[in-house]
Amino acid sequence: MNSALNRRMFLKGSAVAVAAMGVPAIIPATAFGANERIALGVIGSGDRGMLNARNLMASGDCRIVAVCDARHS
C-alpha cells in the first residue's frame, strides 16, 4: 500500500476539514439547547491543529471528543 500523500488527497482532506469547521458558523447557536453542543474530533493535532482546538473550546459552542495526529515520530 502506498502511503505517500499526493496533492489530490491533500486537497480533498483539506476541503473536508474546512467544510466541517464552517458548520458551527452556519447553524445558529439558538438552534441547539444549552446541553446540545457540537461534538468534534481534531485530526492533525500539530501546532495549528491545537490552536484551532483551543479556539473551538473557547467558543463554548462545541466540545472536542477525539484527537488524532498521524505524524510518524
C-alpha positions in Angstrom: 0.0 0.0 0.0 1.4 3.4 -1.0 1.1 5.7 2.0 2.6 8.8 0.2 0.3 11.8 0.4 -0.3 13.3 -3.1 -1.7 16.7 -3.9 -5.2 15.4 -4.8 -5.5 13.6 -1.5 -4.3 16.6 0.5 -6.7 19.0 -1.2 -9.6 16.6 -0.7 -8.8 16.2 3.0 -8.3 19.9 3.4 -11.7 20.7 1.8 -13.5 18.3 4.1 -11.8 19.8 7.2 -12.6 23.3 6.2 -16.2 22.4 5.5 -16.5 20.7 8.9 -15.1 23.8 10.7 -17.6 26.0 8.9 -20.6 24.1 10.2 -20.8 25.9 13.6 -20.9 29.2 11.8 -23.8 28.1 9.5 -26.0 26.7 12.3 -27.2 29.4 14.7 -26.4 28.8 18.4 -30.2 29.2 19.1 -30.9 26.0 17.1 -29.3 24.0 20.0 -30.3 23.7 23.6 -27.9 24.5 26.4 -26.7 20.9 26.7 -26.6 20.2 23.0 -23.1 21.3 22.0 -21.5 20.1 18.8 -19.0 17.2 19.4 -15.8 17.5 17.3 -12.8 15.3 16.6 -9.5 17.0 15.8 -7.4 15.3 13.1 -3.9 16.6 12.7 -3.2 18.0 16.2 0.1 19.7 15.4 0.7 23.3 16.2 -2.1 24.7 14.0 -4.5 21.9 15.0 -4.0 22.6 18.7 -4.5 26.4 18.1 -7.8 25.6 16.3 -8.8 23.2 19.1 -8.2 25.9 21.8 -10.2 28.4 19.8 -13.1 26.0 19.4 -13.1 25.1 23.1 -13.1 28.8 24.0 -16.2 29.5 21.9 -18.3 27.3 24.2 -20.4 26.0 21.3 -18.7 22.7 20.9 -16.7 20.1 22.7 -13.7 18.1 21.5 -14.3 14.4 22.0 -11.3 12.9 20.0 -7.8 13.9 18.9 -5.6 12.2 16.3 -2.2 13.0 14.8 -0.9 10.7 12.2 2.7 12.1 12.1 5.3 9.4 12.4 7.9 10.2 15.1 
